[in-house]
Amino acid sequence: MLTRGTTVARVVVLGVAVVVTALVLAVIPGHRGWFDIGVYYGTVRHWFETGQLYDYVRPGAAYGFTYPPFAAVCMLPMRLFGWHPAIAVGVVLSAVATALLLYWLVDPIARRRGWCRWYAFGLAACLCGLSNPVRDTFSFGQVNLLLVALVFADRQLADSRWKFISGVGIGLAAAIKLTPALFIVHLLITRQWRAAGTATVTALGATGLGFLIGPEVSRQFWTATLWDTDRVGGFANMSNQSLQGLIARLGPQLPGRALWVAASLAVLAIWAHRLHRATRAGDTLAAYSLTGLACCLVSPITWVHHLVWVLPALVVLAEVALRERRRGLLTVSWLLQLVISSGMVWLWHPDGRTPGTLFGGSAYVLLTFTLLVAMPIRDRPDEPFKGLAAEAHVADPATASEPRPGRPDKRPAAVG
């Protein structure tokens, strides 16, 4: 039974976790100075002034806008804000997206295990905030968390009374940034025909809106800019944690493009096989997680901040470790959390053809591939957990905190 002392202890532990997280985020190197939101902000204003979109380059840098024109259309409201308010709006939107994702990912686990939900949510938020992709997404002012939230919103809609609009989120995400288009293939493979049709129509409609508002810049993007890989930086950059990035760091003597195509086809074959298994098991969270992992691997450029797609897979891994009470797997999940939070990929240089460059400098892409291949797939994932969790799972939520008749309540105070 939940006691006042237990509540106080949780408040203290969570408070300490929040303070430690804030201190780490304040002192850790790698603050990005809102670089990407600066590109968005400057691009929108440049578009208004000149009618051009893809010739803008942020002052003092070599990078410009690389997304489809529909993404720029979505960013047009930035024209109404000053620089600091624009940053504030971007941070708030990413924070809301993160909160939604944590609620969708963590709350079902907390319910099934009989955990205190606000306590579980708070601790998960600290771990999420410490992860390198989330840190970089906020620090750059990137849109990654918004895209993940759009895609996973469709997963939530699929089993709700709003399922008739499931697919809209995936379609919008694919129109803003091309990589999430793999989720449309996901819907086709899993035979979600209505959602796949909705996603396709939404993506085409949004792209058409981009053509309507900016016909010249749309033609420029789809015929030239999209194929100009020099605009996004070198493949061998340590921040590029895709298969293409790993191959580029192995050496310029390799047939990079051919090897990347072959490796990508192999990854897509593994993804399709595992996606089919997850669908048969009814594990939609694992299915969506696998597709997010495949997106990161096969994209030519996967910057570290793009790896927010890895986070749902880490949740699946941790849940299985807890569900089956496997200490080894739980240790692995903590180790992977440590790796994805470490920023270790910048300890090496792309021109160092050493085991350190391969395993340390490409640690995130190796982690992503490992999860794609070995992430557990849960049978009947909505069933209650074994052991203590099963005792905590009762038919009537109103009596969940009461001991069963005829036997003592042996649940520890941490479960409540």
N, C-alpha and C positions, 0 to 999 in steps of 0.2 A: 504494500500500500504506500502511495506517495506521501512523504512527510515533508514538513516545512524545512527540516534540515537538508533533505535531498534537494529541494528546490534552491536553497541558498548555495549549496555546494555546486550545483550546476551553473548558477549565475556567476559564481566566483571563477570556476574553470573557464567558462565561456568568456568572461571579462578578460582573464589573463591571456587566452588565445587571441582575442581581438587586439589587445595591446601589443603582444609579441608580433602578430601579423603586421600591424601598422608600423612598428619599429623596423621590421625587416624591409618592408616596402619603401620606407623613408631613406634607409641607408644603403640598400643594395645598388650596385652599379647597373647602368643600362637604362637610365631614364631617356626617353626618346623625344621629348620636347614637342609633342603633338605634331610630329612631322607630317603624317599622312592627312590629318585633318587640315593642315596648312595647304597641302596640295589640293584637297577638295575645295577649300575656301577660295583659294586663288583662282582655281579653274572656273568656278561658277562666275566670279566677277569678270574674269577674262572673256568668258563666253558672252556675257551681257555687253561688254564693251566692244568686242571685235567680231563676234559671230563665229569665232574659231574655238575649238575645244581641245584638240590634240597637239597644238603647237605651244601650249603653255608649259613652261618649265619653272619649278619653284626656284626663286632667287637663291643663289649660293649652293645649288644642288644640280644634279643632272636628271632628275626624275619629274615626270609629268603624270597626267591622268591616263589610266590604262583600262578603265572599265567601259562597258557599253554605254551609249548615250542615255539609255533609260536610267542608269545610275545617276548621271548628272541631272536628269529631270527630277529625280527624287531628292537631290541635294539643293535644288533651286531655292527652297526657303532659307538657306544659309545667307542668301543675299539680303535678307531682312535684319540680320544680326551683326553686331560688331564682333571683333575677333574673340574676346574673352567670353561673351555670351554664347558664341558658337561652340567653343570648347565645352562650356558648362552643359549645353544641350546634348552634345555628343556623349559626355560622361553619363548624364542621366539616362539617356536611351540605352547605353550599354549596360548600366546598372540594372535597369528594369528587365532587359533581356536576360541578364545573368540570374536575377531573382526568379524569373519564370522557369528557366532551365533547371535551376536547383530544386524548385518546387516539383516540377514534373519528374525529375530523376530521383530525388531523395525522399520525398514525402511518401510514395508507395512503399518504399523499404521500411521507413519508420513505422508506418501503419501495420505492416505485416509482422514486424518484430516487436511491436508493442512499445516502441521507444517514445520518449518525449519528443514531440515533433519540432518544437521551436529550438530545442537543444541540438538535435541532429542537424537541423537546417543551419544553425549558426556555426557549428564546427565544420560542416561541409563548405560553407561560404569562405571560411578562413583558408582551408586547403585549396579551394578554387582560386582565391585571390593570390596565393603564393605561387601558383603554377606559372611557368614562363610564358606560355601563350596568352593567358589572361592578362598578365602584367603588361606584356607588349601591346596587346589590343587596346588597353586603356591608355597606355603611355604614348602610342602612336596616334590615337584617335581613330582607330580602324573600325570597320563595319562588321567584322567577323562574327561577333556574338549576336548581332541582329540577324544575320543570315542563318545561323544555327537555330535561333529561336523561331524563325519563320518555318524552317523545315520541320522541327519537332512539334510545332503547333499543329501541323497536319497529322502527325501521329496521334495527338490528343483528339483531334476532330474525328478521326476515322471510326472511333467507337462511341461517338456521341450523337445527339440528335441533330448536330450540325454537320454530319458526315457528307451531306450533299455538296459542301464547299471544300471538302478535303482535297488538297492538291493546289489550292490557291497559293499557299505559303511557299511550296516548292517552286511553283511557276515564277513567283516574284523573285525568289532568291536566284533562280537560274537566269532571269533577265537582268539582274543587278550585277552578277558575277558568274561567269560561265561554268565554273567547276561544279556547283550544286546540280547542274543538269543531269548528272549521273543518277540523282534520285528519281528522275522520271523513268530511267531504265529500271531502277529498283522497283518502281510501281508496276511496270510491265512484267518483270520477271515474277513478281509476287501476285500477279493477276488481279491487281486492283485497277480494273479497267476504267471505271468512272473517274477515280482520282487521277490516273495517268492522263486521261483526256482533259480533265480540268486543268491540270498542271501545264499541259502542252498548249492549250488555248490561252491560258493566262500568260505564259512566257511569250507566245507569239503576239498576243495583244499588247503586252507591255513593250515589246520590241517595236511593234508597229507605232505605238505612241511616241517612242523615241524618233522614229522616222518622220512622223507628222510634225513634231516640234522642231527637230533639227535634221532635215533631209540631207544636207550636205555633209554634216559631221557624221551622220549615220553611214552614208556611203563610204566616207573616209575610213571609219572604224572597220567595217566588215570587209572592205577590199584591201586595206593596207595596214592600218594600225594593229589589228588583231594578229597579224603575221610577223610583226616587227618585234622579235624577242629581245633586241638590244635595249628597248625602252624600259624593261623591268629589271635590268642588271644581269651580271654574269651568272651562269649556271653554277659555277664552282664556289660561289659565295657561301661562307659557312652558315649563313642564315637560311640558305635554300635546303630544306630537309625533305626533298622529294627524291624519287629514284634517279631522276635526271641529275640532281645535285650530287648524289653519291657517285654516280658514274663519272661526272665531270671531275670530281676530286681524285678519282683513281688514276687519271692520267690523260693528257691530250692525245696520246698515241692510240687510244681506244676508238673504235667506230661508234662514237657517242650516240648519234641519232638512231642507228640501227639497233644498238644494244638497248637503248631506252624503249624503243617500240617493242622489242622482244620481251623485255622485262615487264612492261606495262600489260602486254597481252597475258603473260603468265599470272600477274597479280589479278587481272580481271577474271581469269578463269577460276582462281582460288576464291575470289570474292563471290562469284556467281554460285559456286558449289556450297560455300558456307552460308550464303544468303538463303539458298533453298532449304538447307538444314534448319536454319533459324525459323523460317516460315512454317515448316512442318511441325516444329516444336511449339509454335505459338509464341515465340519470344520476339516480339516486335522491337523491343529496346535493343536487343542484340543485333537484329536485322538492320535497323537504322544506324547503329554504331559501326557495323561492318562497312556500310556504304560510305560513311564519313571517313573511315580509315582509307578506303580505296581511293576516294577523292584526293586525299593528301598525297598518296603514293604516286598516282599516275599523272597528276598535274605537273607540267614542266617546271613550274616555280611554286614551291610551297614554303613561304617564309615561316619563321617560327610562330608568328602570331596567327597564322592560318591553322595551327594545330589545336585550336580549341575544339576541333572535330574529334580529337582523341579523348576528351574528357568523359563522354558517355560510356566509352568502352572501359575506362578505368572504374566507373561506377558498377558496371556489370561484373567485372572481375572481383571487386571488393564484395559485392553482394553474394556471389557464389561462394567465396571463401567463408563468409559468415554463415550462409545458409547451410553449408555442408560441414562447417566447423573444421576446416582444413587450415592448420596453422602455417604450413609451408606456402600455400597459395596466398594467405593473408600477408605473409612476409614479402612475397613477390609483389603484391599490390602496393605495399608501402615502399618497396624499393623503386618501382616504376614511378610512383608519385614523387619520390626524391629526385629521380633522374629528370623528370619533366619539369621540375621546379628549379633545377640546378643552374641552368645557363651554361652548362659545361661545353657546349659546342663551340664557344668562342675562345676556348683555351688553346685551340690549334689553328694552323694556317692552311689555306687551301692548296698551297704549293708544296706541302710536306707530305710526300708519299710514304707514310709510315703507318704501322698498326694503330698508333694513337689517333692519327687523322681519320682512319677508317672507322674505328670503333668509338672514339671519343667525339671527333668532329662530326660524325654522322649518327650520333647516339639517338637522336629523335626519330630519324627515318627507320633505323633498326628497331626501335621500340614500336613504331607504328606497324611495321611489317610483322613483328612478333605477335602483336595483338590481333592482327588480321588472321594469322595462321592458327593461333592457339587460344584466343579468347574463348572462355567457356560459353556454351549455349545451354540455356536452362530449359528443362522440360516442365511444362505447366508452371511458369514463373509466378503466377498469381496465388499459388498455394502458400499457406503459412510456412514459416521456417521450422526446422527440426528442433528438438530439445527444448530449451527454455522458451524459445519463441512459440513453439506449438502450445505450451502451457499458457502463454500470454494471450493466445488467440481464442477468443470466446465468441459465442454467437451474439450475445447482447452487449453492445458497447457500453451500456449504462452500468454493467456489472464487471467491466474489464479490470477494475482495480480491487475487486473483492476476491478473497481466497475461495477456492472450491470447497463445498461442504465435505466434511469428513477428512480433510487433509490440510496440513499447514501450508501457508503461502511461502514457498521457498525462493521466490524470485528475488534477485538482488535489487538493491535500491536503484541501480542504474537503469533498470528496465521499468518503465512506467509511463 
